[in-house]
Amino acid sequence: MNRASESRYASFLVRFWREAGDPGAGDETVTSRGWVQHVPSGESTYFHRLADLLAFMERWVGALPLGDAPPRPAPEPGSTDDGAQGRSSG
């Protein structure tokens, strides 16, 4: 990928996990947590809500120039993916 096309995309590494409360203390809640990193800058943050993840990502996605979507990878051999996911058939 050349420099010109790199500037049209935003790459992120996102990790999700779940943490259980302390059942011995009567806390049986399960909390979802996450971490996201903007790959080119290395900037990262932890989040507890998807809204916080999206707000972090919007900082770069909202600044992207308009352009074509990246090409979809070829389906795995034997896959039933016909490449029409997300497209209406009507």
Secondary structure in CASP SS format (residue, H / E / C, confidence):
PFRMAT SS
TARGET T0000
AUTHOR 0000-0000-0000
METHOD secondary structure of the structure
MODEL  1
M C 1.00
N C 1.00
R H 1.00
A H 1.00
S H 1.00
E H 1.00
S C 1.00
R C 1.00
Y C 1.00
A C 1.00
S C 1.00
F E 1.00
L E 1.00
V E 1.00
R E 1.00
F E 1.00
W E 1.00
R E 1.00
E E 1.00
A E 1.00
G C 1.00
D C 1.00
P H 1.00
G H 1.00
A H 1.00
G C 1.00
D C 1.00
E C 1.00
T C 1.00
V E 1.00
T E 1.00
S E 1.00
R E 1.00
G E 1.00
W E 1.00
V E 1.00
Q E 1.00
H E 1.00
V C 1.00
P C 1.00
S C 1.00
G C 1.00
E C 1.00
S E 1.00
T E 1.00
Y E 1.00
F E 1.00
H C 1.00
R C 1.00
L H 1.00
A H 1.00
D H 1.00
L H 1.00
L H 1.00
A H 1.00
F H 1.00
M H 1.00
E H 1.00
R H 1.00
W H 1.00
V H 1.00
G C 1.00
A C 1.00
L C 1.00
P C 1.00
L C 1.00
G C 1.00
D C 1.00
A C 1.00
P C 1.00
P C 1.00
R C 1.00
P C 1.00
A C 1.00
P C 1.00
E C 1.00
P C 1.00
G C 1.00
S C 1.00
T C 1.00
D C 1.00
D C 1.00
G C 1.00
A C 1.00
Q C 1.00
G C 1.00
R C 1.00
S C 1.00
S C 1.00
G C 1.00
END
